C-alpha cells in the first residue's frame, strides 16, 4: 500500500477522467508496451484493471481530500504487479503533487 498526498486536490471523478485519458500513454511509454487498461469507479474508489495480463482488478485507488491510497488487489497473480504499481504511483504523484 502506498499513500500520496493529494495537494491539488483531485477528487475521484477528476482522477478517473485523468486515468482514462492519460495513464495508458504514460505507462506504455515508460514500459515500451501497449497494455490495455480498464477502470471501474464507484464513489471514492477506482479499480485499475489490466485484463490482458491479470484477471480481475489489479490495483485500487482510494481518493480523499488529503491523500490517494494505492492498494494491490492482485496479490495472488503470477504477473508481478510491482512494476504496474510503481508506474501508477509515479503517475499519481505527477497529477496530485
C-alpha positions as CSV (number, residue, x, y, z in Angstrom):
1,X,0.0,0.0,0.0
2,X,1.3,3.5,-0.9
3,X,-0.1,6.9,0.1
4,X,0.3,10.0,-2.0
5,X,-0.5,13.5,-0.6
6,X,-3.4,15.0,-2.6
7,X,-2.1,18.5,-2.9
8,X,-4.0,19.6,-6.0
9,X,-6.6,18.2,-4.6
10,X,-8.0,15.8,-7.0
11,X,-11.5,14.3,-6.5
12,X,-12.3,10.8,-7.6
13,X,-14.2,12.0,-10.7
14,X,-11.4,14.2,-12.0
15,X,-8.8,11.5,-11.3
16,X,-11.0,8.9,-13.1
17,X,-11.0,11.1,-16.1
18,X,-7.3,11.7,-16.0
19,X,-6.6,8.0,-15.7
20,X,-8.9,7.3,-18.7
21,X,-7.3,9.9,-20.9
22,X,-3.6,9.9,-19.8
23,X,-2.5,6.9,-17.8
24,X,-2.3,4.3,-20.6
25,X,0.0,6.6,-22.6
26,X,2.1,7.3,-19.5
27,X,2.7,3.6,-18.6
28,X,3.0,2.4,-22.1
29,X,5.7,5.0,-22.8
30,X,7.5,4.1,-19.6
31,X,7.4,0.3,-20.2
32,X,7.7,0.4,-24.0
33,X,4.5,-1.7,-24.2
34,X,0.9,-1.5,-25.4
35,X,-1.1,-2.6,-22.3
36,X,-4.8,-2.4,-22.4
37,X,-6.2,-0.8,-19.2
38,X,-9.7,-0.6,-17.9
39,X,-11.1,1.3,-14.9
40,X,-14.0,0.9,-12.6
41,X,-15.2,3.9,-10.5
42,X,-17.6,3.8,-7.6
43,X,-17.8,6.8,-5.2
44,X,-14.2,7.4,-4.0
45,X,-12.8,4.1,-5.1
46,X,-11.1,3.5,-8.5
47,X,-10.1,0.0,-9.6
48,X,-7.4,-0.3,-12.3
49,X,-7.5,-3.5,-14.4
50,X,-5.0,-4.9,-16.9
51,X,-7.2,-7.6,-18.5
52,X,-4.5,-8.9,-20.8
53,X,-2.2,-9.9,-18.0
54,X,-4.2,-10.1,-14.8
55,X,-7.7,-11.5,-14.2
56,X,-9.9,-9.0,-12.2
57,X,-8.8,-5.8,-10.6
58,X,-5.1,-5.4,-10.1
59,X,-4.9,-2.1,-8.2
60,X,-7.2,0.1,-6.2
61,X,-7.0,3.8,-5.6
62,X,-8.9,5.3,-2.6
63,X,-9.4,9.1,-3.0
64,X,-9.8,11.5,-0.1
65,X,-9.3,15.3,0.0
66,X,-6.0,14.7,1.8
67,X,-4.5,11.7,0.1
68,X,-4.6,9.0,-2.6
69,X,-4.0,5.4,-1.4
70,X,-2.9,2.7,-3.8
71,X,-3.5,-0.9,-2.8
72,X,-2.5,-4.0,-4.7
73,X,-5.5,-6.3,-5.2
74,X,-3.9,-9.0,-7.4
75,X,-1.7,-10.4,-4.7
76,X,-2.1,-14.0,-5.9
77,X,-1.3,-13.2,-9.5
78,X,1.5,-14.8,-11.4
79,X,2.2,-11.4,-13.0
80,X,4.5,-9.2,-11.0
81,X,2.3,-6.2,-10.1
82,X,5.1,-4.2,-8.5
83,X,6.0,-2.5,-11.9
84,X,2.4,-1.6,-12.6
85,X,2.0,-0.3,-9.0
86,X,5.3,1.7,-9.3
87,X,4.1,3.4,-12.5
88,X,0.7,4.1,-11.2
89,X,2.2,5.8,-8.1
90,X,4.5,7.8,-10.4
91,X,1.6,9.0,-12.5
92,X,-0.5,9.9,-9.4
93,X,2.4,11.8,-7.9
94,X,2.6,13.9,-11.0
95,X,-1.1,14.6,-11.1
96,X,-1.7,15.2,-7.3
97,X,1.6,16.9,-6.5
